[in-house]
Amino acid sequence: QVQLVESGGGLVQPGGSLRLSCAASGFIFSSYGMRWYRQAPGKEREWVAGITSTGSFRNYANSVKDRFTISRDNAKNTVYLQMNRLKVEDTAVYYCNAYRTADDTYWGQGTQVTVSS
């Protein structure tokens, strides 16, 4: 059974940091690119960051570049999103996504991140 379980969300003040984790099971994690998406209330889900299966290449949405870092540990079947200098507009439900092809992709259930003073 495929599972992606996000954790690490919560309430943080503007300027603070959080690290999200996504633990994968039920598929060959090291064969999949991994992505983080987010969805704010009333908005469409948007891509945040991606990392290749080996971790050799990473890319980011302009809105989070230089503040967020995606990483992965294939030995632990886990992908991370380190979020620094958080802004109110980063408030959203964050989802991890495992992707190999359009027909071979999995989603987690999401974790809430709230940035508020």
HUZI-V771199 format. One record per backbone hydrogen bond with DSSP energy under -0.5 kcal/mol. NH is the residue of the N-H (numbers start at 1). CO is the residue of the C=O. If there is no record, write none. Layout:
BEGIN
nh | co
NH | CO
NH | CO
END
This chain:
BEGIN
nh | co
3 | 25
5 | 23
6 | 4
7 | 21
10 | 112
12 | 114
15 | 86
16 | 13
18 | 83
20 | 81
21 | 7
22 | 79
23 | 5
24 | 77
25 | 3
29 | 27
31 | 28
32 | 29
33 | 99
34 | 51
35 | 97
36 | 49
37 | 95
38 | 46
39 | 93
43 | 40
46 | 38
48 | 36
49 | 36
50 | 59
51 | 34
52 | 57
55 | 52
59 | 50
61 | 48
64 | 61
65 | 61
67 | 64
68 | 64
69 | 82
71 | 80
73 | 78
76 | 73
77 | 73
78 | 73
79 | 22
80 | 71
81 | 20
82 | 69
83 | 18
83 | 81
84 | 67
84 | 82
85 | 15
86 | 16
90 | 87
91 | 88
92 | 113
93 | 39
94 | 92
94 | 111
95 | 37
97 | 35
98 | 106
99 | 33
100 | 101
100 | 104
101 | 104
104 | 101
106 | 98
108 | 96
109 | 4
111 | 94
113 | 92
114 | 10
116 | 12
116 | 114
END
